[in-house]
Amino acid sequence: MKVISGLLKGREIIGFKNPGTRPTMDRVKESLFAIIQNDINDKIILDLFSGSGNLAIEAISEGARFAWCNDQNREAFKIINKNIDKLAIKDQVEALNFDFKKALKYLAEKEIAFDLIFLDPPYQTDYIKTSIEQIEKYNLLKEQGKIICETDSLDKIPESDHLEVVKTKKYGDKFVAILKKI
């Protein structure tokens, strides 16, 4: 895997391989970042199901101010930290090793709010719905903030009085949905 654009363009990212995980494909990542490019500069990012830190690292490369990466898998957490060290971005990225619900509660307790939140959980779960409910409960998304979801079914995107789906795109057997706080 490589960083596809920005300051770190072309730099290698160590991948995380675990049964049931799938890193965001480069063509999906490239298309996604083309869509959100005007929403990244100087922003605070959360990559809640981070794997290797791929999406947060791409956001930092594109000019995000700070990114939080979380993955409950201990090996993924180690890889995220290796990538942070390898790319010399320790002052711009913090990695957490929590269950996603605990991570959201922890970030709320630290009174952190995000401009962009990436949700790319295992497909066979309801984690997108649960994550969005927790994000709203803890008020973790800034005004006009966006949540970017990668899923196998748009039916997993919950309805909300506080979020509207502003874009969806299909990539093979997966979908990306972008929700904006209203």
C-alpha positions as YAML, in Angstrom:
chain: A
units: angstrom
residues:
- id: 1
  name: MET
  ca: [0.00, 0.00, 0.00]
- id: 2
  name: LYS
  ca: [1.13, 3.54, -0.72]
- id: 3
  name: VAL
  ca: [0.05, 7.05, 0.12]
- id: 4
  name: ILE
  ca: [-1.64, 8.23, -3.08]
- id: 5
  name: SER
  ca: [-1.30, 12.02, -2.85]
- id: 6
  name: GLY
  ca: [-0.16, 15.00, -0.83]
- id: 7
  name: LEU
  ca: [3.02, 15.53, 1.15]
- id: 8
  name: LEU
  ca: [3.63, 11.82, 1.73]
- id: 9
  name: LYS
  ca: [2.72, 10.74, -1.81]
- id: 10
  name: GLY
  ca: [4.41, 7.50, -2.87]
- id: 11
  name: ARG
  ca: [5.50, 6.52, 0.64]
- id: 12
  name: GLU
  ca: [4.87, 2.90, 1.61]
- id: 13
  name: ILE
  ca: [2.36, 1.99, 4.30]
- id: 14
  name: ILE
  ca: [2.69, -1.32, 6.12]
- id: 15
  name: GLY
  ca: [-0.57, -3.21, 5.62]
- id: 16
  name: PHE
  ca: [-2.56, -5.14, 8.18]
- id: 17
  name: LYS
  ca: [-3.62, -8.61, 7.10]
- id: 18
  name: ASN
  ca: [-6.10, -10.40, 9.27]
- id: 19
  name: PRO
  ca: [-8.93, -12.75, 8.28]
- id: 20
  name: GLY
  ca: [-12.08, -10.71, 7.76]
- id: 21
  name: THR
  ca: [-10.30, -7.41, 7.15]
- id: 22
  name: ARG
  ca: [-9.92, -5.65, 3.84]
- id: 23
  name: PRO
  ca: [-7.91, -2.48, 3.36]
- id: 24
  name: THR
  ca: [-9.56, 0.28, 1.35]
- id: 25
  name: MET
  ca: [-8.45, -0.30, -2.25]
- id: 26
  name: ASP
  ca: [-6.27, 2.41, -3.78]
- id: 27
  name: ARG
  ca: [-8.82, 3.26, -6.48]
- id: 28
  name: VAL
  ca: [-11.56, 3.64, -3.85]
- id: 29
  name: LYS
  ca: [-9.25, 5.70, -1.64]
- id: 30
  name: GLU
  ca: [-8.23, 7.90, -4.57]
- id: 31
  name: SER
  ca: [-11.85, 8.51, -5.59]
- id: 32
  name: LEU
  ca: [-12.95, 9.12, -2.00]
- id: 33
  name: PHE
  ca: [-10.20, 11.66, -1.35]
- id: 34
  name: ALA
  ca: [-11.02, 13.44, -4.61]
- id: 35
  name: ILE
  ca: [-14.58, 13.86, -3.32]
- id: 36
  name: ILE
  ca: [-13.56, 15.15, 0.14]
- id: 37
  name: GLN
  ca: [-10.38, 17.03, -0.81]
- id: 38
  name: ASN
  ca: [-11.88, 20.41, 0.16]
- id: 39
  name: ASP
  ca: [-12.89, 19.04, 3.57]
- id: 40
  name: ILE
  ca: [-9.46, 17.90, 4.77]
- id: 41
  name: ASN
  ca: [-7.07, 20.82, 5.11]
- id: 42
  name: ASP
  ca: [-6.44, 21.79, 8.75]
- id: 43
  name: LYS
  ca: [-9.16, 19.40, 9.98]
- id: 44
  name: ILE
  ca: [-9.36, 16.94, 12.87]
- id: 45
  name: ILE
  ca: [-9.90, 13.33, 11.71]
- id: 46
  name: LEU
  ca: [-11.00, 10.09, 13.36]
- id: 47
  name: ASP
  ca: [-10.42, 6.72, 11.69]
- id: 48
  name: LEU
  ca: [-12.41, 4.51, 14.07]
- id: 49
  name: PHE
  ca: [-11.72, 1.07, 12.54]
- id: 50
  name: SER
  ca: [-8.26, 1.95, 11.37]
- id: 51
  name: GLY
  ca: [-6.50, -1.31, 10.46]
- id: 52
  name: SER
  ca: [-3.15, 0.04, 9.22]
- id: 53
  name: GLY
  ca: [-4.04, 3.72, 9.62]
- id: 54
  name: ASN
  ca: [-4.30, 4.01, 5.83]
- id: 55
  name: LEU
  ca: [-7.17, 6.55, 5.69]
- id: 56
  name: ALA
  ca: [-5.89, 8.74, 8.52]
- id: 57
  name: ILE
  ca: [-2.39, 8.77, 7.02]
- id: 58
  name: GLU
  ca: [-3.83, 9.78, 3.65]
- id: 59
  name: ALA
  ca: [-5.74, 12.62, 5.36]
- id: 60
  name: ILE
  ca: [-2.55, 13.82, 7.10]
- id: 61
  name: SER
  ca: [-0.74, 13.72, 3.75]
- id: 62
  name: GLU
  ca: [-3.57, 15.86, 2.30]
- id: 63
  name: GLY
  ca: [-3.16, 18.52, 5.01]
- id: 64
  name: ALA
  ca: [-5.29, 17.42, 7.98]
- id: 65
  name: ARG
  ca: [-4.15, 19.03, 11.23]
- id: 66
  name: PHE
  ca: [-4.46, 15.91, 13.41]
- id: 67
  name: ALA
  ca: [-5.78, 12.35, 13.15]
- id: 68
  name: TRP
  ca: [-6.83, 9.78, 15.70]
- id: 69
  name: CYS
  ca: [-6.56, 6.12, 14.65]
- id: 70
  name: ASN
  ca: [-8.32, 3.40, 16.59]
- id: 71
  name: ASP
  ca: [-8.30, -0.35, 16.21]
- id: 72
  name: GLN
  ca: [-9.12, -2.87, 18.91]
- id: 73
  name: ASN
  ca: [-6.83, -5.49, 17.34]
- id: 74
  name: ARG
  ca: [-3.45, -5.41, 19.09]
- id: 75
  name: GLU
  ca: [-1.52, -6.30, 15.90]
- id: 76
  name: ALA
  ca: [-3.29, -3.56, 13.93]
- id: 77
  name: PHE
  ca: [-2.43, -1.09, 16.72]
- id: 78
  name: LYS
  ca: [1.25, -2.08, 16.43]
- id: 79
  name: ILE
  ca: [1.17, -1.61, 12.65]
- id: 80
  name: ILE
  ca: [-0.48, 1.81, 12.97]
- id: 81
  name: ASN
  ca: [2.31, 2.86, 15.32]
- id: 82
  name: LYS
  ca: [4.97, 1.45, 12.96]
- id: 83
  name: ASN
  ca: [3.45, 3.49, 10.11]
- id: 84
  name: ILE
  ca: [3.36, 6.62, 12.27]
- id: 85
  name: ASP
  ca: [7.05, 6.14, 13.14]
- id: 86
  name: LYS
  ca: [8.07, 5.22, 9.58]
- id: 87
  name: LEU
  ca: [6.38, 8.33, 8.14]
- id: 88
  name: ALA
  ca: [7.61, 10.61, 10.98]
- id: 89
  name: ILE
  ca: [4.11, 11.91, 11.78]
- id: 90
  name: LYS
  ca: [4.05, 11.29, 15.56]
- id: 91
  name: ASP
  ca: [3.10, 14.91, 16.21]
- id: 92
  name: GLN
  ca: [0.04, 14.60, 13.92]
- id: 93
  name: VAL
  ca: [-1.41, 11.16, 14.69]
- id: 94
  name: GLU
  ca: [-2.38, 9.37, 17.87]
- id: 95
  name: ALA
  ca: [-3.24, 5.67, 17.91]
- id: 96
  name: LEU
  ca: [-5.71, 4.06, 20.29]
- id: 97
  name: ASN
  ca: [-6.23, 0.37, 21.02]
- id: 98
  name: PHE
  ca: [-9.84, 0.21, 22.21]
- id: 99
  name: ASP
  ca: [-13.12, -1.40, 21.30]
- id: 100
  name: PHE
  ca: [-14.86, 1.24, 19.14]
- id: 101
  name: LYS
  ca: [-17.48, 2.08, 21.79]
- id: 102
  name: LYS
  ca: [-14.80, 2.60, 24.42]
- id: 103
  name: ALA
  ca: [-12.78, 4.71, 21.96]
- id: 104
  name: LEU
  ca: [-15.76, 7.00, 21.30]
- id: 105
  name: LYS
  ca: [-16.43, 7.38, 25.03]
- id: 106
  name: TYR
  ca: [-12.74, 8.09, 25.68]
- id: 107
  name: LEU
  ca: [-12.64, 10.78, 22.97]
- id: 108
  name: ALA
  ca: [-15.85, 12.34, 24.33]
- id: 109
  name: GLU
  ca: [-14.32, 12.47, 27.81]
- id: 110
  name: LYS
  ca: [-11.34, 14.30, 26.29]
- id: 111
  name: GLU
  ca: [-13.87, 16.72, 24.70]
- id: 112
  name: ILE
  ca: [-12.59, 16.13, 21.18]
- id: 113
  name: ALA
  ca: [-14.85, 16.81, 18.21]
- id: 114
  name: PHE
  ca: [-14.07, 15.82, 14.64]
- id: 115
  name: ASP
  ca: [-14.46, 17.37, 11.21]
- id: 116
  name: LEU
  ca: [-14.27, 13.98, 9.47]
- id: 117
  name: ILE
  ca: [-14.90, 10.50, 10.82]
- id: 118
  name: PHE
  ca: [-14.09, 7.39, 8.78]
- id: 119
  name: LEU
  ca: [-16.16, 4.27, 9.54]
- id: 120
  name: ASP
  ca: [-14.97, 1.12, 7.79]
- id: 121
  name: PRO
  ca: [-15.92, -1.69, 10.19]
- id: 122
  name: PRO
  ca: [-16.21, -5.40, 9.44]
- id: 123
  name: TYR
  ca: [-19.11, -5.78, 7.02]
- id: 124
  name: GLN
  ca: [-20.93, -8.55, 8.87]
- id: 125
  name: THR
  ca: [-21.68, -6.22, 11.82]
- id: 126
  name: ASP
  ca: [-24.02, -3.40, 12.77]
- id: 127
  name: TYR
  ca: [-21.05, -1.27, 13.85]
- id: 128
  name: ILE
  ca: [-21.85, 1.61, 11.47]
- id: 129
  name: LYS
  ca: [-25.28, 2.07, 13.04]
- id: 130
  name: THR
  ca: [-23.93, 1.71, 16.58]
- id: 131
  name: SER
  ca: [-21.00, 4.04, 15.86]
- id: 132
  name: ILE
  ca: [-23.24, 6.76, 14.44]
- id: 133
  name: GLU
  ca: [-25.58, 6.49, 17.44]
- id: 134
  name: GLN
  ca: [-22.59, 6.90, 19.79]
- id: 135
  name: ILE
  ca: [-21.10, 9.75, 17.74]
- id: 136
  name: GLU
  ca: [-24.41, 11.60, 18.00]
- id: 137
  name: LYS
  ca: [-24.86, 10.75, 21.70]
- id: 138
  name: TYR
  ca: [-21.42, 12.14, 22.57]
- id: 139
  name: ASN
  ca: [-21.65, 15.03, 20.06]
- id: 140
  name: LEU
  ca: [-18.30, 14.05, 18.49]
- id: 141
  name: LEU
  ca: [-18.98, 15.55, 15.06]
- id: 142
  name: LYS
  ca: [-18.42, 19.28, 14.56]
- id: 143
  name: GLU
  ca: [-20.98, 21.47, 12.80]
- id: 144
  name: GLN
  ca: [-20.89, 20.70, 9.07]
- id: 145
  name: GLY
  ca: [-18.72, 17.66, 9.89]
- id: 146
  name: LYS
  ca: [-18.86, 14.52, 7.77]
- id: 147
  name: ILE
  ca: [-18.91, 10.80, 8.39]
- id: 148
  name: ILE
  ca: [-17.54, 8.61, 5.61]
- id: 149
  name: CYS
  ca: [-18.84, 5.04, 5.74]
- id: 150
  name: GLU
  ca: [-17.58, 2.07, 3.76]
- id: 151
  name: THR
  ca: [-20.06, -0.80, 3.73]
- id: 152
  name: ASP
  ca: [-21.40, -3.73, 1.76]
- id: 153
  name: SER
  ca: [-24.98, -2.39, 1.96]
- id: 154
  name: LEU
  ca: [-26.46, 1.10, 2.10]
- id: 155
  name: ASP
  ca: [-29.19, -0.41, 4.30]
- id: 156
  name: LYS
  ca: [-26.64, -0.32, 7.14]
- id: 157
  name: ILE
  ca: [-26.62, 3.50, 7.08]
- id: 158
  name: PRO
  ca: [-29.15, 4.57, 9.74]
- id: 159
  name: GLU
  ca: [-31.61, 7.40, 9.33]
- id: 160
  name: SER
  ca: [-30.91, 10.40, 11.54]
- id: 161
  name: ASP
  ca: [-32.46, 13.77, 12.25]
- id: 162
  name: HIS
  ca: [-28.95, 15.22, 12.56]
- id: 163
  name: LEU
  ca: [-27.23, 13.74, 9.51]
- id: 164
  name: GLU
  ca: [-28.04, 13.69, 5.81]
- id: 165
  name: VAL
  ca: [-26.55, 11.44, 3.16]
- id: 166
  name: VAL
  ca: [-24.89, 13.84, 0.72]
- id: 167
  name: LYS
  ca: [-23.22, 11.30, -1.59]
- id: 168
  name: THR
  ca: [-23.09, 7.58, -2.23]
- id: 169
  name: LYS
  ca: [-20.87, 5.74, -4.64]
- id: 170
  name: LYS
  ca: [-20.60, 2.06, -5.54]
- id: 171
  name: TYR
  ca: [-17.24, 0.37, -6.06]
- id: 172
  name: GLY
  ca: [-17.69, -3.24, -7.11]
- id: 173
  name: ASP
  ca: [-19.38, -4.96, -4.17]
- id: 174
  name: LYS
  ca: [-18.90, -2.09, -1.71]
- id: 175
  name: PHE
  ca: [-20.43, 1.32, -1.16]
- id: 176
  name: VAL
  ca: [-19.10, 4.58, 0.22]
- id: 177
  name: ALA
  ca: [-21.66, 6.88, 1.82]
- id: 178
  name: ILE
  ca: [-20.87, 10.40, 2.98]
- id: 179
  name: LEU
  ca: [-23.09, 11.83, 5.69]
- id: 180
  name: LYS
  ca: [-23.05, 15.49, 6.73]
- id: 181
  name: LYS
  ca: [-24.15, 16.97, 10.04]
- id: 182
  name: ILE
  ca: [-27.15, 19.25, 9.60]
...
